[in-house]
């Protein structure tokens, strides 16, 4: 956590009797979550999510707040806190493991991917580690630019690769490729190359 301390009196230059502190630690909330998930989660699940995220280790992303701590900071009962944790697990935002006498949480970032016309084309997911967020976002930008589905830290689910030709969208599938092989060989060759590249990257990850 980051703290600001006032160790010298601004007026007299002497040490004050009581040091003043301010916690300036902050964490990331992506606008995509607010736009696409907040209304579905509801305010209490989102509050629990924020509490858990605020306790994440900067390097590992591991969070270990107790149920009483989560409940107190979210302004709800411990029983409701447990229900909201289950909601977050069900929606894939956190995973929970038991270690000795406390729960350990890991968070998953999920960002919807759309095309230039706002149509959904997939969802990027990665494990949240605060210290790596900048490099992870840069990786996502590169993957979208190159139309890749698998990166070092990011996996894009249900990615639909679109190639526009006279305003027609083609999703990579065997049926589409078979049809394009006859109707438009140039697009067929390009899409086949992209699909094979994605499969090769997936194979190297397994």
Beta strands, then each sheet from edge to edge (+ up, - down):
strand 1: 3-6
strand 2: 20-23
strand 3: 94-99
strand 4: 102-114
strand 5: 120-127
strand 6: 155-157
sheet 1: 1+ 2-
sheet 2: 3+ 4- 5+ 6-
end
